[in-house]
């Protein structure tokens, strides 16, 4: 699922898959995902836009951004901070 197009289709509105992925990544079994949107766009007032690969929301309202990366290039800590 590391192709952007395929991943977008697989994750969009797929709560069981999103829950499984977050539980594995975060090593927590208490996460319950309630909302999943793939290729979610955020526009800002300062003319900086970003597109999240997968936006997930849990039962407590906490929002997670899962960025899928299949290559090392472009996977810098600065990119992660930008999206956070």
Secondary structure as GFF3:
##gff-version 3
##sequence-region A 1 84
A	DSSP	alpha_helix	4	11	.	.	.	ID=ss1
A	DSSP	alpha_helix	15	26	.	.	.	ID=ss2
A	DSSP	beta_strand	33	43	.	.	.	ID=ss3
A	DSSP	beta_strand	49	58	.	.	.	ID=ss4
A	DSSP	beta_strand	63	66	.	.	.	ID=ss5
A	DSSP	alpha_helix	77	83	.	.	.	ID=ss6
###
